[in-house]
Amino acid sequence: MRHRGRLAVIALLVLVALCAAPESRQQTTSTLVIRNVTLIDGTGRPAVHNATVVVEGARITQVTPQAVTTPAGAQVIDGSGKFLIPGLIDVHVHLRGGSGNWANTQPITPQQEQTGITALHSFLYCGVTTIFDAGNQASFIFALREKERADAIVSPRIFATGGTVTSPGGHGSPFFIESWPQDRHILDEQIAGKPDMTKIGQDEHGWMARPMITKLPVDLLEKIIHYYHTKGIRTVIHISNERDATDAIDAGVDSLAHPVIQGPISNAFVNIMKVKRVPEASTLTIGESYSRLIDHPEYLDQPLYRATLDAAEIQRLRATTAASYKTGDNWTRTQWMRVMTPVAQENIRKLNAIGKDIIALGTDLTNGADTQRELELVVAGGISPADAIVIATRNSARFLGKLDDLGTIEVGKLADLVLLFADPTADINNTKAIDTVVKNGRVIDRKKLDLPVNR
């Protein structure tokens, strides 16, 4: 009888545990509700006032203009008077902290890692929840990527290419391709690093007083792109002129790493892009940064730069870096970019006018404040603030091939969100007026990021 009694007690305990299990699982699933907010969802549709967005775990489960019953235990954010946009996406970053030698395979040092994490925190602080590193020391960027995906560091989403593919003596390194199929094993080496996209360098230079360099023959370029496609890997290509861009599009490339900057685009190229709609990164900030530092160094006093760059770095930029931009080849580059950046802005405006899904947002830099500057330059080139928001969210997700998960605030998407104090469609500078950043359904504590503003 005692044995039966013990068995009965055990059975009862098991039954209680089983009944409690669903409730326990629900309690461990975090729920976030943002209500009474003006929703700018990244699709280009008109804003929705007094909207409610419900996030369960990492994904958005409800987007409605109506009030909803708040689940028990949910975290609630009152968005009254505020504006909700998708997390910004920078599709062209070279994250600070790598050795500068993209062929370097050495494990990263603690100092490298910390430098990279601080740069990553600058993006989150500025509302950037996803980046694509378009060329770096593979051991550096992939190590950080894996830590981000394992939730071991606080970071925006990281997509990366590692080293880049180019011709011997070409633009990029360290995967040099000269013949096919003899050099196919070199592509396999690059693929072994598990790039999210593969970056190809294709540029003869000869502009900005730079020496001529070799390019991949078009037939070889086509074979390289096709080979990556057979492996399920998207390709992005560095170009700067219309001819190289057209060749790359004809070869089947998935996206362009830069706009055409060497001259105004032709009507023929506009028509090609109208048909092909190949995503193109804006990357205006990298060229404009030279003359901006010389002509308007006071930009470094803006809140986002002060928050993300320490005083010593700001002083170095004002003194040493600015002085270097005024001498030798750097001065030629500065002057050339001063003239040609408006040309690139107009080329981008033309493409956005014929295809609202073409232009994506990229900086070619390594700080979240520069992503915000890129938005300013896009708008200064004649694109509306509303379109600029789409460029920095939906279009950038499309550039990465991640539109199923990222880029818009819609049911089923990952919850990467930025809550703003002011309307970014009225003034693009209002994207800097950040109240809250959410990545993967979790609120980022901006006061705990490793940045000068918090030290």
N, C-alpha and C positions, 0 to 999 in steps of 0.2 A: 504493500500500500504506500509506504514511504517512497519507494522507487517511482510508483505511478504519480505520486504527488509532485515529485521533483520534475518528472517529464511534463506534467501539466503546466507547471510554472514556467519551464523553459519554452514550451510551445506558446504560452501567452506572451512572453517577452519577445519572441520572434515575430508574432503576429503584430504586436504594438510597433515594433521596429519597422516592419514592412509597411504598415499603414502610415507611419510617420515619414517614410522615405520620400514620397513625392513632395510633401511640404518642405522637407529639409532641402531638397534640390531647388525648389522655388526660391527659398531664402538665399541660396548662394548665387542665384541669377540676378545680377544687378539690373535695376530699371531706372531710367532717367526720363523725366518728363519736362519738356520746355514748353510753356504755355503763354498765351497772349502775346505772341511775338509776330513781327512782320517777317514773313518768310520769303527769301530770295533764293530759289531752290537750285540755281545753277543751270537750268535747262534753257533759260531765255524767256520763259513764260512770265507774265506779269506777277508782281509781288502779291502775296496773300496776307491780308491783315488778320490779326487775332487768331493766328494759327496755333495748332498744338502738334508737337513732334514727340513721339514716344519711342524710346530706345530700350530694347531688352537685350542684355549682354552687349555684343559688339555691333548689332544691326538695328536698323530703323524698322519698327513694326507698324507704326501709324503716322500718317501725315494728314491732318484734317483741319478745315476751317472752323470746326466745332469743338466745344469743350468736351473732354472725355473724363470718365471716372478714373481718378488716380489710383493705381494699384497700391495696396498696402506696402509700406516700407520703401516706396519709390523716392528717389532724390528728385526734388522739384525745383526748377529754376523759373522764376517769373520773368518773362521777357517783355513786360509792358514797356512801351516806348523804345524797344530795342529791335535789332535786325539780325536775322540768322542767315548765314551763307555757308556753303560747303567749305571744308578746309582747303586752303590754297595749296597748289601743287607746282613745284619748281622742277621743270623737266630737263634742266641743264645746270648741274652743280659739279664743281671739283672740290670736294670737301677738304678743308684744311686739316693737316695732321699727317697725310701721306708723305713719303720721303721725297717726292718729286721725281723719283726714278720709277716709272711704272713697271719696269722689269724686275724690280726688287721683290724677292720672294721671302725675305726674312720675316720672322714673326714680329708683330708690332710691339713697341715698348709701352710701358705704362704711361709715359709722357705723351706718346703719339695718341694713345687711346683717349686720354683726358682732353687733349687738344681737339680731337674729333668730336667728343661728347659735348664740349662747350659750343662748338660750331653747330652741332645738331640742336642744342637747346636754343640757340639764337633763332633757328627756324620756327620751333614751336612757339617761342615767345611772340613771334611776329605773325602767328596765325597760319604757318605753313605746316601741314600735317603729312605731306608726302614729298620726297625728293627723288630725282634720278641722278646718280653720280655718273657723269658721261666720260670718265677716264681718270684712273687713279692707281696707286699701288694696290694690287689685288689683295694681298695679304692684309692690308689695312682696311679697305672698305668692306671686303667680304666678312672679316671678323666682326666689324660693327654691325653689319647687316644681320648676321646670325644672332648676335646678342639682342638686337631689336626684335627679331622674330621670336626669340625665346623669352621675351619680356624681361630680359636681364638688365636693360638700360631704358631710361626714359628718352624717347627719340621719336621723330617723325618716321613714317614708313620709309624704308630705304630700298630702292631699286638701283642696281648698279651693273656696269659692264666690265669693271676691272681694267685690264689693259685693252688697247685698241688694235684693230687690224688695218694695215696699210701696205703700200709698196716699200721696198727697200729705199731708205732715204726719204720716205714720204712723211705725211703729217700724222704723227702719232707713234705709238710703240706699245708692246715689244713684239707683236705678231706680224712679221714681214712676209708677204706673199708675192712670189715672182712667177711661178708657173703652176699649171694644173694638168694632171692631178698630183704631181710630185709633192706639192706643198700642202696638200690637204691635211696631213697630220698636224700641221701648225694650227689649223683651225680647230682640230680636235683637242689640242692643248688648251686653247682658249675656252672651248666648250666645257672642258673638265672643271673649270672654275665655277660653273653654273651661273653664267651671266643671265640677268633678267632680260636684257637686250644686248645686241652686239653693236658696238660703235665702229664705224669704218671711216678712215681718214682719206679724203679725196680733195686735194687742193694743190695747184701748182705754185701758189703764192706769186711772187713777182709784183705784189701790191704792198702798200705800206713800206716801200723800200726794202722788202724782204727778198732774199735770193730765191730763184726758181728751184723747185724741188720736183721729184718724180711723182707720177700718179699711176694708179692702177689702170691698165687698159680696159676699155669698156666691156669687152668679151669676158675678161677675167673677173671683173666686178660682178657681172651677171652670174657667173658660176658660183662666186662666193655667196652672194645673196641667196641663190637657189639652195645651196648646201645648208645654210642656216635655216631656211624654211623647212627643209626635210627633217630637221631636228626640232622643229616647233619653236624656233627662236626668232623674234622680231629683230629687224635691223634699223639702225639710225646712222645717217651719214653726215660727216662734216663737209659742207660746201660753202662757197662764198660768191659764186657767180652763176648766172643763168644756165650756161652751157653744161656745167658739171651737175647742176640740179636736174636738168632735163635728162642727161645720160643716166643718172641714178634712178630717176622715176621710170625710165624705159627699162632699166635693169631689174625693176621690181622692188626697190627699197620701200620700207614701211614708213619712214619719217625722215625729215630733214632737220639736222641739228642747228641750223642757222637760217636766217633769211638771206636772200640775195642782197649783198651790200656793195658789190663792185660797180653797180650802175642801176638805173631805172629798169624795171622789168618790162618786157615787151608785151604787146597784146597777145602774141602767140603763147607766151608762157602763162599769162593769165588764163587763157582758154584751156591750156593743158591742166592747170590746177583746178579749173572749174569742173573738168571731167574727172580727173584722178582724185582730187581732194586729199592729197597726201599731207598729213599733219606737219606743221613747220614750227619750230621753236622761235620765239621772238628775239631773245638774247641781245637786246639793245643796250643794256646796262654796262656790259663789259667794254664796249667801245666808248660809250659816253663817260665812263668813269675816269678816263685820262684827263679830259678837259674840265670835267666837273671839279676834280680835286684842285686843279690849278685856278680855275675861274671862281669857284664857289666853295671854298673849303669850309665855309660856315655850315654846310649841310651836316657836318660831323657833330654839330651841336643839337641836332634833332633828337627827340626823346628815344627813338628806337636805336639809333646809333650809340647814344650815350649808354643805353641799357645793355647793349650787346658787345660793345668794344671797350676794353679797359683804357684808362687814361694814357698809359704808355703807348698803346697801339695807335690811339688817336694822334698823339704827338708825333709818332713816327710817320704816320701818313701825311700830316701837315708839313713836316720838315723834310725828312729823307726821301720819301716816296714822291712827293710833289716836285722836289728838286730834280729827281731822276727823270721825271717826265718832260723836263725842259731841255734835255741834253741829247745829242747824238741821234741814234735811230729812234729812241723813245719820243723825242720831240717831233720827228717826222710822223710817227704813229699817232701821236696826240693830234697833230694838225690834220692828218688824213681822216681820222675818226670824227673830228669836229665837223668836217665837210660831209662825210658819207653817212653818218648816223641819221640825219634827216632823210637821206635817200632811202635807207632801210625802213624808216618809219612809214614813208609813203608807199613803199612796196608792200608792207604789211597791211596798211589800210586798204589798198586795192584788193588784196586777196581776201580780207575779211568781208569786203563789200560783195564779193561774188560767192562766198561760202562761209557761213557763220561757224562752221565746224573745223576750219583749216588751221588757224593760228592757235598755238599753245604758248604757255608762259614759261620762259627760261631766262636765266641770268648769266650763266657761265662764270658765276662767282660762288661765294661760300658763306654768305651771311643772310639771315632772314630779312634784315632791313633792306638789302639789295633787291629781294623779291618784291617788296613794297615799292621800291623805286622803279622796277620794271613796269608795274601797273601804271605809275605816273607817266612813263615814257610812251607806253602804248596809247594812253588817252591823249597825251600831248600830240601824238601823230595823227589824230583825227578820228579815233575810235571812241564810241560812247562808253561811259562808265559801266552801263549795264552789260554791254558786249564784253568789256574787259573782265568782268566777273565770270562770264561764261568761258572766256579764254583761259583764265587762271584755275578753272575747276573742271567743268565737263570736257572741254577740249584737251586739257592737259591729261586727263584720264584716258581719253581716246588716243592721244599720242603714245601713251604707255601700253595700250592694249588692255586697259583695266576698267573700261567703262561699265562693265557688268557689276563691279563692286564699288567703284569710287566716282567722285566728281559731281554728283548731284544729291539732293536731299529727297530721296524717294524710298518707298517701302522696299525692303530687301537689301538696300545698300548698306555698306559699312558706315558707322556713325562717326564721320570726321566732320566736325562742325566748328564754326567760329561765330560767337555772339558779339555783336558790335553795338556801341552806344549811339551811332548815327548812321544815316542812310548812305551806303556806298554808291548807289545809283545816282544820287544827287551830286556827290563829290567823291571821286575815287580815293582821296586822302582819308576818307572816313573808314577805309579798311584798316587804318592804323589805330582807330579808336576801339581797341579790343577790350571786351569785358571778360569773356570766357573762351577757352579753347578746349575742344573735346576731340580726343583721338581714340578710335576703336571703342566708342561708347563710354569712355572714362574721362572725367574732367581733369585737365592738366593743372596742377598747382604751379602757376607761373612764378610764385614767390619762392619756390624751392629749386628752381632751375639754376644750374651752375653758371651764373652770368654776373657781370659787374654790378648790375642794378640790385642784386641780392646779396652782395658781399659786404 
